[in-house]
């Protein structure tokens, strides 16, 4: 075993622990099918379902996007296939959780080619509270004329 694979073996549990403790949502999706392949605990909270629930429902990553954002994100993420792997996107969009609640999300998304096909990976933040605060400020400004 090489030194680099020794380090990778030792570091994998540490990296997994970091993903488990992050407040940002981390996820991986099969680019062609949209099937959810990985969610950290923060992603499960954001999307309102576990990886197992995604699989049991048959719902894809694209299907949980709000209807008005779905086609736009399919088009944009498909365009990554024709770019260099170092390219990434930062997108804002809405999701609809199983309880019907809509959430605003900002994601940095990039592609990874694997032996099993192309993957989309992302780091996402819930922007809902920020968006609601901004909307209230804008309404107050419009009301007061400022």
N, C-alpha and C positions, 0 to 999 in steps of 0.2 A: 504494500500500500504506500502510495506517495505521501509526502508531507502535506500537500494541498488537500488530498482526500481525507487525511487524518483530521485536519482543521475543519473541513466541511462536516465530517461525522460528529465532531465535538460541538460545533457551532449550531447545528440544526435545531437541537432542543432549545437553545437560547433564542434563536430567531423565531421559532414557533411561539415561545413564551412572550416575546415582544408583540407579535401579532395578536395574541390573546388579550394583552393588556392595553392595547392602543384604543384611544377614543375614536379614531378615524376608522371607517369601514374599509376593509380590505376584501377584494373579491376576485374571482377568476371565472370566466365564461368561455365556453366553446364558441369560437367566432362564427362557425357555419350554422350550428343548430340553435345557438343562444342558450343552451343548457347551462345552468349554474353548476360550477364544479367545486368552488370553494367559497366559504363565507367565514370571516372571523366573528367572534361574539358581537362586536359593535355593528357589523353588517347585519347580523340576524336581528338586532334591536331596530336598526334603521328600516329594514325592509319588512319587519313585523312577522317574520317566519324563519324557520331554520332551513338549512340545506336539505334536510330530509323532507321537510314540508314542500319545498320547491319541487323535489323529485316526485313526491307522492301526488302533487297536484298536476304535474306535467307542465306547469307554467314555466316559460322561459324568462330570461332577463328582460327581453324586449317586451313581453306581454305585461310586465308589471309597471312599465312606463306609462305615464298618463297619455291618453289617446292622442292629444295634440302634439306630443313630443316624440311619439314612437317612430313614425316614418322618417323624421329628421335625423334621429339617432341611428336608425338602421343605415341610412345613406352615408352619414358621416363616418360611422365605424367601418362600414364596408370599404370606404375610400382608404382606410389605413392599409389595406392589403396591397395597395399600389405605391406604398411609401417605404422608405428605409425604416428598419426596425427601431432606430433610435427616435423616430418621430412619436410624439405623444399629443394628446388633445386635452384641453380643459373645457368641460362643458357644464352648463347648468340646465337642469331639466326637472320635471316632476315625476314622482312615482305615486302609485295608488296602492296602499297597504291592504291586506285582506279585510281589515275592519272598515274599509271604505275611506279612511283618512288619506288626504293628499299631503305629501311632503316635498319641499324643494331640496334638491341635492346638487352639489357641485362635485364633479369627479375629474380626476386626472386619469386618463385612459391611455394605455399603450398596448401594443401587440407583441406576442412572443410566439415564435415558431418552435414547435416540439415535434417529436417523432409521431405523435398522435394527431397532429394538425395545428392550426393556428388558434391561439388563445388571445382573448382580451383580458387584461388585468387592470384593476383600478383601485384607487384610493379615493374614498368619498367622504364628504362632510355634509351633515344635515344643516341646511341654510334656512329652514322654516322660520325659526324665531327671528333671525336677522331680517328676512323678507317681511315678516309681519310688522316688525318695528319700523322698518323703512316705509312701509305702506302707511302706517299711522302718522309718521312724521310728514309724509307727503300730503296726507289728507288734512292735517293741521295747517300746513303751509298754505294749501289751497283755500282753506276756510278763512284763515287770517289774512290772506293776500300777501304772505311773505315768501 
